[in-house]
Amino acid sequence: MIFSKSYCPHSTRVKELFSSLGVECNVLELDQVDDGAKVQEVLSEITNQKTVPNVFVNKVHVGGCDQTFQAYQSGLLQKLLQEDSAYDYDLIIVGGGSGGLSCAKEAAILGKKVMVLDFVVPSPQGTSWGLGGTCVNVGCIPKKLMHQAALLGQALCDSRKFGWEYNQQVKHNWETMTKAIQNHISSLNWGYRLSLREKAVAYVNSYGEFVEHHKIKATNKKGQETYYTAAQFVIATGERPRYLGIQGDKEYCITSDDLFSLPYCPGKTLVVGASYVALECAGFLAGFGLDVTVMVRSILLRGFDQEMAEKVGSYMEQHGVKFLRKFIPVMIQQLEKGSPGKLKVLAKSTEGTETIEGVYNTVLLAIGRDSCTRKMGLEKIGVKINEKSGKIPVNDVEQTSVPYVYAVGDVSEGKPELTPVAIQSGKLLARRLFGASLEKCDYINVPTTVFTPLEYGCCGLAEEKAIEVYKKENLEDRVIGFHILGPNAGEVTQGFVAAMKCGLTKQLLDDTIGIHPTCGEVFTTLEITKSSGLDITQKGC
């Protein structure tokens, strides 16, 4: 199908190309029909392409003149023209986040006909976003940018001690920062759409729901329904923030879904939760000079090394973040409307009958995330999910209980909930399905970093887990857990992870000459054991 204009030379070139290939085309000359302008407007919405020709082959959007000739030269156009399948697509991916897009692009590179269904259900506060998933829009990217903004503020304070003199009052402008961050995110959204178009992946901004085997219903924001079939499916729908289930939570609280595009400074903020999301957000908000309190039910950073977690919390307390330990909110009331308004929070102790209340401008919930799997018709085709968590059990090749359905990313049960993991598993899945590869994703020794004011990077086992698995007396030479709390911990950790993959030992670290002066060199000079109880404070070079 070619949407054309009779006088357009680029449209003529494309028509001549298909004619030379002996391919019959449906051509709609938009300048010769009454509703041509309206059709072009709808096409622009669907494809994000405002020009003609606008070319579709077997329901796949190829693009304009240049893209069509590029597809012809690469052989992709011929593959699309030869498709004569019982299904509309070789692969439909539900979810346009890190894992889904990685899988889609790799499958398309391997010559398959691919569709991505992606739809963001607005948060209770009405926030939604573009293509790219949590990481790009409301996760890693804006989080790291706000973390960096806070570090710049700290550097300004530190600079006076290094001789920098300035008299003007330095203050942080929330609106300037969020505008810059959202502009950057918009450019990434556009880049993802462009990348899919270049690879001839059909992108449909609709909510996917299975209706029967190999068939899915796609509902757009206007409620219009379209049905598609595919030989295979990948579920990559990710997770969304959890709410407390108390009076006033969805009405008045925000989550990480809302924070990064909040149009006003949040003011005095209560962060509920002790997850890495909670501590990261509390850290950078305090770094902007805001009054921040973290309400913690039990322990900080569950699943991480607890000695390191407490050091993270201690550093934050020393730098102005207040902690309310062993309390949970039971009711949120609105005292004043506004941007921000005023909220009263009633909380109770987890260890007794004590109750407390406080007044805040903003309450940010960061108590965990729930998988987006319950309203997509999985039960209609027999895909099993964990009823408690909503996660999908998969085998070692990401296959669900239904052979033609796979799952990658945060919805997969028992897998690290990290963007690079989703990207790697999605890419390798496509290569196994459509290429000659047998390589599986390696989920051992996956590193991560918590971007609190003082960053915490880690890879491998926490000390508690290492003792449980190997017993204390067996913890000797091979490095099975790496933990660092310090500036640029993510950058330092990334380098050591490759060494751990190669079987890093304490002796190899001792044999390594460090770079001086750096934070990372300390791992080449470790001599004092924890059990000795000796002081580890650095006393010189």
VENCOR-V375217 format. One record per residue. N is the residue number from 1. RES is the residue in one small letter. NEAR is the number of other ideal C-beta (glycine too) atoms within 12 Angstrom. D_FIRST is the distance of its C-alpha to the first C-alpha in whole Angstrom. Layout:
n & res & near & d_first
N & RES & NEAR & D_FIRST
N & RES & NEAR & D_FIRST
//
This chain:
n & res & near & d_first
1 & m & 25 & 0
2 & i & 37 & 4
3 & f & 40 & 7
4 & s & 37 & 9
5 & k & 28 & 13
6 & s & 20 & 15
7 & y & 13 & 18
8 & c & 25 & 16
9 & p & 15 & 17
10 & h & 26 & 15
11 & s & 30 & 12
12 & t & 21 & 14
13 & r & 23 & 14
14 & v & 40 & 11
15 & k & 31 & 10
16 & e & 22 & 14
17 & l & 31 & 13
18 & f & 33 & 11
19 & s & 15 & 13
20 & s & 13 & 16
21 & l & 21 & 15
22 & g & 10 & 14
23 & v & 25 & 11
24 & e & 13 & 9
25 & c & 27 & 6
26 & n & 15 & 5
27 & v & 28 & 6
28 & l & 27 & 8
29 & e & 24 & 11
30 & l & 30 & 13
31 & d & 19 & 16
32 & q & 16 & 16
33 & v & 17 & 16
34 & d & 10 & 19
35 & d & 14 & 17
36 & g & 20 & 15
37 & a & 16 & 17
38 & k & 13 & 17
39 & v & 25 & 13
40 & q & 27 & 14
41 & e & 17 & 17
42 & v & 21 & 15
43 & l & 30 & 12
44 & s & 18 & 15
45 & e & 18 & 17
46 & i & 26 & 15
47 & t & 35 & 14
48 & n & 25 & 17
49 & q & 30 & 15
50 & k & 18 & 16
51 & t & 24 & 15
52 & v & 36 & 12
53 & p & 40 & 10
54 & n & 38 & 8
55 & v & 45 & 6
56 & f & 33 & 5
57 & v & 34 & 6
58 & n & 28 & 8
59 & k & 29 & 9
60 & v & 39 & 10
61 & h & 38 & 10
62 & v & 44 & 10
63 & g & 41 & 11
64 & g & 31 & 12
65 & c & 30 & 13
66 & d & 21 & 16
67 & q & 33 & 15
68 & t & 42 & 12
69 & f & 24 & 15
70 & q & 22 & 17
71 & a & 34 & 15
72 & y & 29 & 16
73 & q & 13 & 19
74 & s & 20 & 20
75 & g & 16 & 19
76 & l & 32 & 16
77 & l & 30 & 13
78 & q & 23 & 15
79 & k & 27 & 16
80 & l & 37 & 13
81 & l & 27 & 12
82 & q & 16 & 15
83 & e & 24 & 15
84 & d & 11 & 16
85 & s & 20 & 18
86 & a & 12 & 20
87 & y & 27 & 19
88 & d & 28 & 16
89 & y & 39 & 17
90 & d & 39 & 20
91 & l & 45 & 21
92 & i & 48 & 21
93 & i & 51 & 24
94 & v & 49 & 25
95 & g & 47 & 27
96 & g & 49 & 26
97 & g & 48 & 29
98 & s & 41 & 31
99 & g & 50 & 31
100 & g & 53 & 27
101 & l & 45 & 26
102 & s & 43 & 28
103 & c & 51 & 27
104 & a & 53 & 23
105 & k & 34 & 23
106 & e & 35 & 26
107 & a & 42 & 23
108 & a & 39 & 20
109 & i & 26 & 23
110 & l & 28 & 24
111 & g & 27 & 20
112 & k & 37 & 19
113 & k & 39 & 16
114 & v & 50 & 18
115 & m & 45 & 18
116 & v & 51 & 20
117 & l & 44 & 22
118 & d & 45 & 24
119 & f & 34 & 26
120 & v & 31 & 29
121 & v & 23 & 32
122 & p & 18 & 34
123 & s & 27 & 37
124 & p & 23 & 40
125 & q & 27 & 41
126 & g & 16 & 37
127 & t & 25 & 36
128 & s & 22 & 32
129 & w & 37 & 30
130 & g & 28 & 27
131 & l & 38 & 26
132 & g & 41 & 28
133 & g & 45 & 31
134 & t & 43 & 34
135 & c & 37 & 36
136 & v & 39 & 34
137 & n & 39 & 34
138 & v & 41 & 37
139 & g & 41 & 39
140 & c & 35 & 40
141 & i & 29 & 38
142 & p & 39 & 40
143 & k & 38 & 43
144 & k & 28 & 44
145 & l & 28 & 43
146 & m & 41 & 46
147 & h & 39 & 48
148 & q & 28 & 48
149 & a & 31 & 49
150 & a & 38 & 52
151 & l & 26 & 53
152 & l & 20 & 53
153 & g & 29 & 55
154 & q & 28 & 57
155 & a & 19 & 57
156 & l & 23 & 58
157 & c & 20 & 61
158 & d & 14 & 62
159 & s & 15 & 62
160 & r & 14 & 65
161 & k & 11 & 67
162 & f & 10 & 66
163 & g & 8 & 67
164 & w & 13 & 65
165 & e & 9 & 66
166 & y & 11 & 64
167 & n & 7 & 65
168 & q & 7 & 63
169 & q & 8 & 62
170 & v & 18 & 58
171 & k & 14 & 56
172 & h & 26 & 53
173 & n & 16 & 50
174 & w & 31 & 48
175 & e & 17 & 45
176 & t & 15 & 45
177 & m & 32 & 44
178 & t & 27 & 42
179 & k & 18 & 40
180 & a & 21 & 40
181 & i & 32 & 39
182 & q & 28 & 36
183 & n & 17 & 34
184 & h & 25 & 35
185 & i & 33 & 33
186 & s & 23 & 30
187 & s & 18 & 30
188 & l & 29 & 29
189 & n & 31 & 27
190 & w & 19 & 25
191 & g & 21 & 25
192 & y & 35 & 24
193 & r & 33 & 21
194 & l & 22 & 20
195 & s & 26 & 22
196 & l & 41 & 19
197 & r & 35 & 16
198 & e & 26 & 18
199 & k & 38 & 18
200 & a & 45 & 15
201 & v & 46 & 16
202 & a & 42 & 15
203 & y & 41 & 17
204 & v & 40 & 18
205 & n & 31 & 21
206 & s & 32 & 22
207 & y & 31 & 25
208 & g & 41 & 25
209 & e & 32 & 27
210 & f & 35 & 28
211 & v & 22 & 28
212 & e & 15 & 29
213 & h & 22 & 28
214 & h & 27 & 25
215 & k & 26 & 24
216 & i & 40 & 23
217 & k & 28 & 23
218 & a & 36 & 22
219 & t & 25 & 23
220 & n & 20 & 22
221 & k & 17 & 25
222 & k & 14 & 25
223 & g & 11 & 25
224 & q & 16 & 22
225 & e & 17 & 21
226 & t & 27 & 18
227 & y & 25 & 19
228 & y & 35 & 18
229 & t & 28 & 20
230 & a & 39 & 21
231 & a & 29 & 23
232 & q & 36 & 25
233 & f & 51 & 26
234 & v & 55 & 28
235 & i & 52 & 30
236 & a & 51 & 30
237 & t & 48 & 31
238 & g & 46 & 34
239 & e & 36 & 37
240 & r & 37 & 38
241 & p & 37 & 42
242 & r & 28 & 44
243 & y & 31 & 46
244 & l & 32 & 50
245 & g & 17 & 50
246 & i & 24 & 53
247 & q & 20 & 53
248 & g & 24 & 52
249 & d & 30 & 49
250 & k & 24 & 46
251 & e & 20 & 47
252 & y & 36 & 49
253 & c & 45 & 48
254 & i & 41 & 45
255 & t & 41 & 44
256 & s & 43 & 42
257 & d & 37 & 39
258 & d & 35 & 40
259 & l & 43 & 43
260 & f & 43 & 41
261 & s & 34 & 39
262 & l & 35 & 42
263 & p & 20 & 43
264 & y & 19 & 47
265 & c & 26 & 49
266 & p & 39 & 50
267 & g & 27 & 54
268 & k & 26 & 56
269 & t & 41 & 54
270 & l & 47 & 55
271 & v & 45 & 53
272 & v & 45 & 53
273 & g & 41 & 53
274 & a & 39 & 54
275 & s & 36 & 50
276 & y & 39 & 49
277 & v & 39 & 47
278 & a & 46 & 50
279 & l & 46 & 52
280 & e & 45 & 50
281 & c & 50 & 49
282 & a & 52 & 53
283 & g & 43 & 53
284 & f & 45 & 51
285 & l & 49 & 52
286 & a & 36 & 55
287 & g & 33 & 55
288 & f & 36 & 54
289 & g & 27 & 57
290 & l & 33 & 56
291 & d & 24 & 59
292 & v & 39 & 57
293 & t & 36 & 58
294 & v & 42 & 57
295 & m & 43 & 58
296 & v & 37 & 58
297 & r & 28 & 58
298 & s & 20 & 60
299 & i & 24 & 59
300 & l & 36 & 57
301 & l & 35 & 54
302 & r & 21 & 54
303 & g & 22 & 53
304 & f & 35 & 54
305 & d & 33 & 58
306 & q & 24 & 60
307 & e & 22 & 62
308 & m & 34 & 60
309 & a & 33 & 58
310 & e & 23 & 62
311 & k & 28 & 62
312 & v & 44 & 58
313 & g & 35 & 60
314 & s & 21 & 63
315 & y & 30 & 62
316 & m & 40 & 60
317 & e & 27 & 63
318 & q & 15 & 65
319 & h & 26 & 62
320 & g & 25 & 62
321 & v & 37 & 60
322 & k & 27 & 62
323 & f & 32 & 61
324 & l & 31 & 62
325 & r & 23 & 63
326 & k & 19 & 63
327 & f & 31 & 61
328 & i & 31 & 58
329 & p & 41 & 57
330 & v & 25 & 58
331 & m & 26 & 57
332 & i & 36 & 55
333 & q & 25 & 56
334 & q & 24 & 55
335 & l & 19 & 58
336 & e & 16 & 56
337 & k & 12 & 53
338 & g & 16 & 51
339 & s & 16 & 49
340 & p & 31 & 51
341 & g & 25 & 53
342 & k & 23 & 56
343 & l & 36 & 56
344 & k & 25 & 59
345 & v & 41 & 58
346 & l & 27 & 61
347 & a & 30 & 61
348 & k & 22 & 63
349 & s & 21 & 65
350 & t & 20 & 64
351 & e & 12 & 67
352 & g & 10 & 69
353 & t & 8 & 69
354 & e & 16 & 69
355 & t & 17 & 67
356 & i & 24 & 66
357 & e & 22 & 64
358 & g & 28 & 62
359 & v & 25 & 60
360 & y & 40 & 57
361 & n & 34 & 54
362 & t & 40 & 52
363 & v & 50 & 51
364 & l & 49 & 49
365 & l & 43 & 48
366 & a & 41 & 48
367 & i & 32 & 49
368 & g & 28 & 46
369 & r & 32 & 43
370 & d & 26 & 41
371 & s & 35 & 38
372 & c & 38 & 35
373 & t & 38 & 35
374 & r & 24 & 37
375 & k & 23 & 34
376 & m & 36 & 31
377 & g & 28 & 32
378 & l & 36 & 33
379 & e & 19 & 36
380 & k & 19 & 34
381 & i & 26 & 33
382 & g & 17 & 36
383 & v & 34 & 36
384 & k & 22 & 39
385 & i & 33 & 40
386 & n & 23 & 44
387 & e & 15 & 45
388 & k & 10 & 47
389 & s & 23 & 44
390 & g & 31 & 41
391 & k & 32 & 40
392 & i & 42 & 39
393 & p & 28 & 41
394 & v & 34 & 39
395 & n & 22 & 41
396 & d & 20 & 41
397 & v & 23 & 37
398 & e & 41 & 36
399 & q & 28 & 35
400 & t & 33 & 36
401 & s & 22 & 38
402 & v & 28 & 35
403 & p & 20 & 34
404 & y & 26 & 30
405 & v & 42 & 30
406 & y & 43 & 32
407 & a & 47 & 33
408 & v & 52 & 34
409 & g & 51 & 35
410 & d & 41 & 38
411 & v & 47 & 37
412 & s & 43 & 38
413 & e & 29 & 42
414 & g & 19 & 45
415 & k & 33 & 42
416 & p & 27 & 43
417 & e & 37 & 41
418 & l & 30 & 40
419 & t & 35 & 37
420 & p & 28 & 38
421 & v & 33 & 38
422 & a & 47 & 35
423 & i & 31 & 33
424 & q & 29 & 35
425 & s & 43 & 35
426 & g & 46 & 31
427 & k & 37 & 31
428 & l & 31 & 33
429 & l & 46 & 32
430 & a & 42 & 28
431 & r & 27 & 30
432 & r & 28 & 32
433 & l & 36 & 29
434 & f & 27 & 27
435 & g & 18 & 29
436 & a & 9 & 33
437 & s & 17 & 35
438 & l & 12 & 37
439 & e & 17 & 38
440 & k & 20 & 39
441 & c & 35 & 39
442 & d & 18 & 43
443 & y & 24 & 44
444 & i & 17 & 48
445 & n & 27 & 49
446 & v & 28 & 46
447 & p & 33 & 47
448 & t & 34 & 47
449 & t & 39 & 48
450 & v & 44 & 49
451 & f & 38 & 49
452 & t & 46 & 52
453 & p & 41 & 54
454 & l & 35 & 56
455 & e & 38 & 53
456 & y & 43 & 54
457 & g & 37 & 52
458 & c & 42 & 52
459 & c & 35 & 51
460 & g & 31 & 53
461 & l & 26 & 55
462 & a & 26 & 57
463 & e & 25 & 61
464 & e & 22 & 62
465 & k & 20 & 59
466 & a & 24 & 60
467 & i & 20 & 64
468 & e & 15 & 63
469 & v & 16 & 61
470 & y & 19 & 63
471 & k & 11 & 66
472 & k & 15 & 68
473 & e & 9 & 70
474 & n & 13 & 68
475 & l & 24 & 66
476 & e & 15 & 67
477 & d & 15 & 65
478 & r & 23 & 61
479 & v & 30 & 59
480 & i & 28 & 57
481 & g & 33 & 57
482 & f & 41 & 56
483 & h & 40 & 57
484 & i & 37 & 57
485 & l & 34 & 58
486 & g & 28 & 57
487 & p & 25 & 56
488 & n & 23 & 52
489 & a & 34 & 53
490 & g & 33 & 49
491 & e & 21 & 49
492 & v & 31 & 53
493 & t & 34 & 51
494 & q & 25 & 48
495 & g & 27 & 50
496 & f & 35 & 53
497 & v & 29 & 50
498 & a & 15 & 49
499 & a & 28 & 53
500 & m & 30 & 53
501 & k & 19 & 50
502 & c & 14 & 53
503 & g & 15 & 56
504 & l & 28 & 57
505 & t & 17 & 61
506 & k & 24 & 64
507 & q & 15 & 66
508 & l & 19 & 62
509 & l & 25 & 62
510 & d & 17 & 66
511 & d & 14 & 66
512 & t & 21 & 63
513 & i & 13 & 64
514 & g & 19 & 63
515 & i & 15 & 61
516 & h & 14 & 64
517 & p & 12 & 63
518 & t & 20 & 60
519 & c & 26 & 60
520 & g & 29 & 58
521 & e & 22 & 62
522 & v & 27 & 63
523 & f & 31 & 62
524 & t & 23 & 64
525 & t & 24 & 67
526 & l & 22 & 67
527 & e & 15 & 71
528 & i & 15 & 72
529 & t & 13 & 71
530 & k & 17 & 70
531 & s & 11 & 73
532 & s & 10 & 76
533 & g & 8 & 75
534 & l & 11 & 76
535 & d & 9 & 74
536 & i & 14 & 71
537 & t & 8 & 71
538 & q & 16 & 71
539 & k & 9 & 74
540 & g & 7 & 73
541 & c & 10 & 71
//
